[in-house]
Amino acid sequence: MADVIIIGGGITGLCSGMLLARDGHRVRILDRDPAPPPAGPDDRWSDWERRGVTQFRQLHGFLPRFRQLLDAELPEVVPALIADGALHGNRITALPETLTGGWRIGDERFAHVTGRRPVVEGTIARLASQEPGLEIRRGVAVRGLLTGTPARADVPHVAGVITAGGDEMYADLVVDAGGRRSPAPGWLVELGGRPPVEHMDDDGFVYYSRHFRSPDGSVPVSKAPPVQPYETLTIVTLPADNGTWGVAIVASAADKAMREARRSDVFDRVLRSYPLVAHWLDGEPLTDVEVFARIEDRQRQYWFDDQPVVTGLLAVGDAWACTNPSLGRGASIGLRHAVALRDVLAEATPRSPVELVERFAIETAVTVEPLFHDAVAFSRHRLAEIDAQIAGRPYETDDMGWKLGQALRYASTRDPDLLRAFISITTLLERGVDVFRQPGVAEKAVALGSPSPAPGPGRAELLELLAA
């Protein structure tokens, strides 16, 4: 059993710690923010300071894949979330039977549990603090890495961390769960090593979002998918916990006209013009419009060209790879990556550090890397589609995967089988490439998937709403 330090006490770090502690490892989670989560869900939202998490009060989606993983790996979490007011239900039962064809055996896989990020993280943090073998140290910022005896002369070996207060903490393994802003690559350079091989590009989107609360504890009834693309923007509607929800407008960062949406009156005026989502504004605003921009599609590889960049250090979740947050995949991918880490450590040991890095890289490539690349491909196509429509021309591509995905999106409202196929992809229960390998799915999607844009203003009308 290993002595493990986890840098970062967000959702992925907490779940990683719980999984490793249950396998017998001694785990210390170090989080730079000093305050533990308040007991009450609303206090977590209003009072909990998490300066180390830049998107802490932005919209967060928790997919059926996230619940499926929790049920299998950390089964006490979902009941605790529900007890704290998290919304729970099923994507199929939330839709009319005219679309779904009624309940079917297997539809239980579409169950989900969701809430605002501070509420969900606070519940998981409370459970993690009760986990034997797991210690959470808050207010402990890491400023660098300690080196040990290298397994290879040309590769540094991490043997622990140095805190901002100058304390040296040693461990058999350091896990970076520091999120999308993790400074670990710079720490490796300070050790005289090289940073991980990084593939990075600007996400290209900007996110304008607000949270609301209903006076009676209910949430709006969905009339469209949670992520609804329109001509030159996407609207995201996410029910949360305790009668709250979030709404976001996702636009191209190059669309200067959309910058007016940072004003609450403009944000509301634009949303009111889309019939399928206008009712999501019928609540008490909990926030003004919050802007989230300059987001990267980024992946870091610590095993490259058949050799490690470093040993003694592994990265999970957003510290490894991150992309378009409007798809709501981050928590699900992070938890699946934490499970992969647990599984690798059950078979490989930090005493064989090169093998450990290699095996974790292989497991990462098999379990979560395809999900990252799927998200990047979707984002690139969607951004190009928006930019083309702003320019007044149709979007054209030879990518059959994108064409099939769009056909399935339109066809999902016309066939119950295709509806379930579409939801399976968007909720990470299945990958698109696997769904389209199933007999008849691609053919039926193409046959039924003629475009039928959702009602809303065209580009010219949208510009008038923004400028009014």
Secondary structure as UniProt FT lines:
FT   STRAND          3..7
FT   HELIX           11..22
FT   TURN            23..24
FT   STRAND          26..31
FT   HELIX           41..47
FT   TURN            51..52
FT   TURN            54..57
FT   HELIX           64..73
FT   TURN            75..76
FT   HELIX           77..83
FT   TURN            84..85
FT   STRAND          86..90
FT   TURN            91..94
FT   HELIX           97..100
FT   TURN            105..106
FT   HELIX           107..110
FT   STRAND          111..114
FT   HELIX           117..129
FT   TURN            132..133
FT   STRAND          134..138
FT   STRAND          142..147
FT   TURN            153..154
FT   STRAND          157..163
FT   TURN            164..165
FT   STRAND          168..170
FT   STRAND          173..176
FT   TURN            180..181
FT   HELIX           184..190
FT   TURN            191..192
FT   STRAND          197..202
FT   STRAND          205..213
FT   TURN            215..216
FT   STRAND          227..229
FT   STRAND          234..239
FT   TURN            242..243
FT   STRAND          244..252
FT   TURN            253..254
FT   HELIX           256..262
FT   HELIX           264..272
FT   TURN            275..277
FT   HELIX           278..281
FT   STRAND          284..285
FT   STRAND          290..292
FT   STRAND          296..301
FT   STRAND          303..304
FT   TURN            305..306
FT   STRAND          307..308
FT   STRAND          313..315
FT   HELIX           317..319
FT   STRAND          321..322
FT   HELIX           325..327
FT   HELIX           330..345
FT   TURN            346..347
FT   TURN            350..351
FT   HELIX           353..367
FT   HELIX           369..390
FT   TURN            391..392
FT   HELIX           400..411
FT   TURN            412..414
FT   HELIX           416..426
FT   TURN            427..428
FT   HELIX           432..435
FT   TURN            436..437
FT   TURN            439..440
FT   HELIX           441..448
FT   HELIX           459..467
//
